[in-house]
Every structure is written in structure tokens, then in C-alpha cells.
Amino acid sequence: MTKKRTERVEPRGEVAPDYQDNPAGQEDMDTGNRVEGVEELKVENEALKAKIADLEKRNKLNTSLLLSISKEIRTPLNTLTGFCSFLSDPELSYEKRASFTKIILDSSDHLLSTVSDIVNIAIIERGQKTVNEDSFNLNMLMKQLYEQYSARAKEQNNIFKYKTGLSDSKARIKTDKAKLHRVLSSLLINAIKFTGQGKVRFGYSLKDKELLFSVRDTGIGIPVELQKLVFKRFEMGEVSDNHYYCESSLGLSICKAYIEMLGGRIWVESTPSLGSSFYFTIPYRPMSS
């Protein structure tokens, strides 16, 4: 009878330690697992704290935003209600009736603009706003803006001028015309509103393959501590009583979002009582003739 040959099989890889013979090894492993678990909990706790802090900040900002928006809407509504009641007076003179009618129209425009800004902010926050590019003559747009706001600047006894930086043949560009118009309009409205018997100038120039726009005024200016906040949406409740900040933040935050969508940036330089200069850039994309 033939005997079977028995071969010795060598173990592959590392052999698990025999903790029955080495109980200290098991203890070390358990301690390591506990330390690792504690570290993971610390990381999770820090992440949770950060998330809670972010939610609290968002809640505070939303509350501040709602309060500010409420104030923005109530002001023109109160004006509309008050002056409409005055018009019902049969003994009201023609001059006063005309003056009150203008105030009502201005308040209506303000209210409509505020509601429009609120809607635009909501659309931007949801990421639903898109860029719709057009080809147009930039010099013509600047002329239209000048004609549009000349009368308003004259009412404030302001010198109102504009300057172009390219010939008509090179001023035909491609970008979102509606958004560019919206940004320039918002900056011009603010400049004229907060400047009386002064100067308001706007224009553009070509610099390093970018169009550099400017809107400058000699108005009330913006305090240094608020200059970094004017493009934010009422993030600081303690400064929301500032006249300029209150009336401009909604529109300026939209300007910032639009300019960034167009591939540019926006900033402000200002000295209280001397005036403000708003600048922004967009890429220069000329259209071939």
C-alpha cells in the first residue's frame, strides 16, 4: 500500500497574532481603535458646529434682509397713500396737484424698482439667471444712457457728462446688453440721487483687453467702513440705517452679480463729503465689421 505524501503549505501574507499568548497586543489594538473613534467624533462635532453656525448666520441674514426689504417697500407705499389722499382735496391748487402727482409717480417707480430687485435677487440666488449675449454698438448705448438721465441730473442741478473710449468702428462688441444697461443705470441713478449741485460723469476706456467703465460723482460719498458692504445684501443690520447703504444695497448687489456673470469685477473708491467713483470691467470682445 502506497503512503500519500504530505506537503507543508506555507501561509500567505501576515499571520494574525495569537492574542491568547499576547493579551497586551489585543489591549493596544483596542486602545488604538478607541483613540481613532474619539478623533472621528471630534471631526464630526467640529463639522456639525460649523454647519450650525452657518445656518444661524443665514437665518440672521434672512431676517435682516426681510426687515430691510420691508422698509424699502413701506416707504414708497406710505408716500403713495399719503399724497393720493391729498389729491382728493377739491381746493388743491394746480401747482400743488402737479407736484404731488410727480411725487406719486416717483414713488411708484421706486416701488416697482424695489420689487424688481427682489425678484432678480431670488433668481440669482437660485442660479437661474443666464447670460444672453448681443452684438451692439457700445457708443450708442452710452449716448442712450446720457439722454435717458440728463433730465434727472438737471433736476438735481448737476453737471452731467459722458465719455467714450473707442471709435464707432471698434465699439461694436458682444456681451449681454441688458445686464450692462442695468448695471450702468443703477450706478447712474445712485450717483445722481446722492449728488446735488455737483458733477456726475460716466464713461469707459480700453485697458489690457478689458473695458473699464466708471461712474463718478461729487456727492455725499460713502464711509470707509461701509465701502466693502455696499455690494452685499444688508448683511450688517447695525449699519442698515445709513441712508446710502439702505437705498443702494439691493441694486448694487445685483450689479456685482451681473458683472461677475459677464466675467468682470466691480469696486468702489469714495471719500465722505467729496464723492464716489464706481468702476467695473468686462472682457473686450469686438465684433468684426
C-alpha positions in Angstrom: 0.0 0.0 0.0 1.4 3.4 -1.1 1.6 6.2 1.5 0.3 9.7 0.5 3.0 12.3 0.5 2.1 15.2 2.8 3.2 18.7 1.7 3.6 21.6 4.1 1.6 24.6 3.0 3.3 27.9 3.8 0.9 30.7 5.0 0.4 33.6 2.6 0.6 37.2 3.9 0.8 38.0 7.6 -0.4 35.7 10.2 -2.8 37.2 12.7 -1.1 37.5 16.1 -2.1 35.0 18.7 -3.6 37.2 21.4 -4.1 34.3 23.7 -0.3 34.2 24.1 -0.1 38.0 23.8 -3.0 39.7 25.6 -1.1 43.1 25.6 -1.4 43.2 21.8 -5.2 43.0 22.0 -5.2 45.8 24.5 -3.1 48.0 22.4 -5.3 47.4 19.4 -8.5 48.2 21.4 -6.8 51.4 22.7 -5.9 52.5 19.2 -9.5 51.9 18.0 -10.8 54.0 20.8 -8.4 56.9 20.1 -9.3 56.7 16.4 -13.0 56.8 17.3 -12.6 59.8 19.5 -10.8 61.7 16.8 -13.5 60.9 14.3 -16.1 62.2 16.8 -14.1 65.4 17.2 -14.0 66.0 13.5 -17.8 65.3 13.2 -18.5 67.6 16.1 -16.5 70.4 14.5 -18.2 69.9 11.2 -21.6 70.0 12.9 -20.7 73.2 14.8 -19.6 74.8 11.6 -22.9 73.8 9.9 -25.0 75.2 12.8 -23.0 78.4 12.8 -23.6 78.8 9.1 -27.4 78.1 9.5 -27.6 80.7 12.3 -25.7 83.2 10.1 -28.1 82.5 7.2 -31.1 82.9 9.4 -29.8 86.2 10.7 -29.1 87.5 7.2 -32.5 86.4 6.0 -34.1 88.2 8.9 -32.1 91.3 8.3 -32.9 91.1 4.6 -36.6 90.8 5.2 -36.6 93.8 7.6 -34.7 95.9 5.1 -36.9 94.9 2.2 -40.0 95.6 4.3 -38.6 99.1 5.0 -37.8 99.6 1.3 -41.4 98.7 0.3 -43.2 100.6 3.1 -41.5 103.9 2.4 -42.9 104.4 -1.2 -46.2 102.8 -0.2 -46.7 105.3 2.6 -45.8 108.1 0.2 -48.3 106.9 -2.3 -51.1 106.6 0.2 -50.4 110.0 1.7 -50.2 112.0 -1.5 -53.1 110.2 -3.1 -55.3 111.3 -0.3 -54.1 114.9 -0.8 -55.2 114.8 -4.4 -58.8 114.3 -3.3 -58.9 117.8 -1.9 -61.0 119.8 -4.3 -59.4 123.1 -3.3 -55.9 121.9 -4.1 -54.0 124.3 -6.4 -52.8 123.3 -9.9 -49.2 123.7 -8.9 -49.5 121.5 -5.8 -51.5 118.9 -7.7 -48.8 118.7 -10.3 -46.1 118.5 -7.6 -47.9 115.7 -5.7 -48.5 113.8 -8.9 -44.8 113.8 -9.7 -44.1 112.6 -6.1 -46.6 109.8 -6.6 -45.0 108.8 -9.9 -41.5 108.8 -8.5 -42.7 106.7 -5.5 -44.3 104.2 -7.9 -41.1 103.9 -9.9 -39.2 103.3 -6.7 -41.6 100.6 -5.5 -41.5 98.9 -8.9 -37.7 99.0 -8.9 -37.5 97.5 -5.4 -39.9 94.7 -6.3 -37.9 94.0 -9.5 -34.7 93.9 -7.5 -36.2 91.4 -5.0 -37.3 89.1 -7.9 -33.8 89.4 -9.5 -32.1 88.5 -6.3 -34.2 85.4 -5.9 -33.5 84.4 -9.5 -29.7 85.0 -9.0 -29.7 83.0 -5.7 -31.2 80.0 -7.4 -28.7 80.2 -10.2 -31.4 80.6 -12.8 -30.1 83.9 -14.3 -28.4 83.3 -17.6 -26.2 85.4 -19.9 -27.8 86.4 -23.2 -25.2 87.8 -25.5 -25.9 90.5 -28.1 -23.8 92.4 -30.6 -24.3 96.1 -30.3 -22.6 99.5 -30.6 -21.3 100.5 -27.1 -21.1 104.1 -28.0 -24.8 104.2 -28.9 -25.6 102.6 -25.5 -23.6 105.3 -23.7 -25.4 108.0 -25.7 -28.8 106.5 -24.9 -28.0 106.4 -21.2 -26.9 110.1 -21.3 -30.2 111.1 -22.9 -32.2 108.9 -20.5 -30.7 110.5 -17.4 -29.9 114.1 -18.5 -33.3 115.5 -17.3 -32.9 113.8 -13.9 -29.4 115.2 -13.5 -30.6 118.6 -14.4 -33.3 118.5 -11.7 -30.6 118.0 -9.2 -28.6 120.9 -10.7 -25.8 118.5 -11.7 -23.3 118.8 -14.5 -23.8 115.6 -16.4 -21.2 114.3 -19.0 -20.1 111.1 -20.6 -17.0 109.9 -22.5 -16.4 107.0 -24.9 -13.1 105.3 -25.3 -13.4 103.7 -28.8 -14.2 104.8 -32.3 -17.6 103.6 -33.5 -16.0 101.0 -35.7 -14.3 99.4 -32.7 -17.1 100.0 -30.3 -19.3 97.2 -31.7 -19.0 94.5 -29.0 -20.5 91.2 -27.9 -21.9 90.9 -24.4 -25.2 90.8 -22.5 -26.6 94.3 -23.4 -29.5 94.1 -20.9 -27.3 93.4 -18.0 -24.7 96.0 -18.9 -27.5 98.6 -19.3 -28.9 97.5 -15.9 -25.6 98.0 -14.1 -24.8 101.4 -15.7 -28.4 102.6 -15.0 -28.2 101.6 -11.3 -24.9 103.3 -10.8 -26.1 106.5 -12.6 -29.3 106.6 -10.6 -27.4 106.4 -7.3 -24.8 109.0 -8.4 -27.5 111.5 -9.4 -29.6 110.8 -6.4 -26.8 111.4 -3.9 -25.3 114.4 -5.7 -26.8 117.9 -5.7 -25.3 120.9 -7.5 -22.3 118.8 -8.3 -20.9 116.7 -11.1 -21.7 113.2 -12.4 -19.6 111.7 -15.1 -19.5 108.3 -16.7 -17.7 106.6 -19.5 -15.3 103.7 -20.5 -11.8 103.0 -21.8 -10.0 100.0 -23.2 -7.3 98.7 -20.9 -5.4 95.4 -21.2 -8.1 93.7 -23.4 -10.8 94.8 -20.9 -13.4 97.5 -21.0 -13.0 99.7 -17.9 -16.2 101.5 -17.0 -16.5 104.3 -14.5 -19.4 106.3 -12.9 -18.0 109.2 -10.8 -19.8 111.8 -8.7 -19.1 114.7 -6.3 -21.9 113.7 -3.9 -22.1 112.7 -0.2 -19.6 109.8 -0.5 -19.6 106.5 1.4 -17.9 106.0 4.8 -14.8 103.7 4.7 -16.4 101.1 6.9 -19.3 100.7 4.5 -17.4 100.6 1.2 -16.9 96.8 1.4 -20.5 96.3 2.4 -22.4 98.2 -0.3 -22.3 95.3 -2.7 -23.8 92.9 -0.1 -27.5 92.5 0.6 -28.0 94.1 4.1 -25.5 91.7 5.8 -24.9 94.1 8.6 -28.0 95.2 10.4 -26.1 97.7 12.6 -25.3 99.8 9.5 -28.6 99.5 7.7 -29.7 102.9 9.0 -27.2 104.5 6.8 -29.1 106.4 4.0 -26.9 105.4 1.1 -26.4 101.9 2.3 -30.2 101.3 2.7 -31.2 102.6 -0.7 -28.4 101.2 -2.7 -27.5 97.7 -1.4 -30.2 95.8 -3.3 -29.3 97.3 -6.6 -25.5 97.2 -6.1 -25.6 93.5 -5.1 -27.4 92.8 -8.4 -24.8 94.9 -10.2 -22.0 92.8 -8.6 -23.7 89.5 -9.6 -24.3 90.7 -13.2 -20.7 91.9 -13.7 -19.3 88.6 -12.3 -21.6 86.7 -14.7 -20.1 88.8 -17.6 -16.6 87.8 -16.5 -15.6 91.1 -14.8 -15.3 92.7 -11.4 -16.7 95.8 -9.7 -15.3 98.1 -6.9 -15.7 101.5 -5.4 -13.5 104.3 -4.3 -15.1 107.0 -2.1 -14.4 109.9 0.3 -17.2 111.1 2.5 -18.4 114.6 1.5 -16.3 114.5 -1.6 -17.9 111.9 -3.8 -17.7 108.3 -5.0 -16.3 106.5 -8.1 -17.6 103.2 -9.1 -15.5 101.1 -11.5 -16.2 97.8 -13.2 -14.6 95.7 -16.0 -15.9 93.3 -18.6 -13.9 91.4 -21.3 -13.5 93.4 -24.6 -15.0 91.2 -27.4 -15.1 93.2 -30.6 -17.3 92.2 -33.5 -15.6 92.1 -36.9 -17.0 94.6 -39.4 
